[in-house]
Amino acid sequence: MQNRNFNNLIIKWATQSISIMIIINTIAWSSISEAFPIYAQQGYENPREATGRIVFPQSVLPNTVFEAVVKIPYDMQIKQVLANGKKGSLNVGAVLILPEGFELAPSDRIPPEMKEKIGNLFFQPYSNDKKNILVIGPVPGKKYSEMVFPILSPDPATNKEAHFLKYPIYVGGNRGRGQIYPDGSKSNNTVYNSSLTGKVSKIFRKEKGGYEITIDDISDGHKVVDIVPAGPELIISEGEFVKVDQPLTNNPNVGGFGQGDAEVVLQDPLRIQGLLLFFGSVILAQIFLVLKKKQFEKVQLAEMNF
């Protein structure tokens, strides 16, 4: 009974103190954002790609709820093109790839203080058979540039596939709107190119925003109308000659995608107990050594006085 209470004390202490921090630094945002991680569910069985690793060891106990904090930093003054063509604040999203056996913590297991950190975020598994992969977003970046994932660690005593080992955790974070939709069509947050080589004979600005650009084919004279939605700004003018695939607009995308990883150690409570007992024995040994030394000094002093 005493041993069980000791285990519970260790688990309670670890639950309150353990936090895995995964920070997507600004320098990691080198790739262009094409779509939020949640949209990858429709096209990819597994969202992970091989990336470099950042060593970030932390320890968690079995059957314990801990938090993984994903930070997606960016300049809050930056505005993105919204679906209606106007400028607005950036959205963010993330995908967290946990080791097999780790999963989203049930609501009744999440401590109240952790629920306050999570706020109104709604996490979901990447798919029914990949509960260890969690996705979130898009959500407002100003409010959720830091997101707390509540994670439940496995228990090797009940899950034979789990072991007391060091495991990698991978994370991908997205800021800004995607450049393509799940069906593959372009959004208004990307570059629009000329569909042929020819002369821009007419640029018609639509009432609700966007353009219809008429291009005369120089080879046979037939006309083609390229549609540009509201949002991107034109970088060509009437009478100008353009080549096929030449950009007609600027690139309004101000977002990006970053990746990182960390490591988590699933720790055996018996090892911690053993470590604490070892530290205790060392401290006691030091105390007895000091007392013995004091006793020896008193004996020497008494013999000298005699």
Secondary structure, DSSP 8 states (H G I E B T S, - for coil): -HHHHHHHHHHHHHHHH-EEEEE--GGG--B---S-GGGGGGT-S-----------EEEE-TT-EEEEEEE----TT--EE-TTS-EE--EEEEEEE--TT-EE--GGGS-HHHHHHHTT---EEEETTEEEEEEEEEEETTT-SEEEEEEE---TTT-TT--SSEEEEEEEEEES--SB-TTS-B-SSS--B-SSSEEEEEEEE-TTS-EEEEEEETTT--EEEEEE-SSS-B---TT-EE-TT-BSB------EEEEEEEEEEE--HHHHHHHHHHHHHHHHHHHHHHHHHHHHHHHHHHHHH-
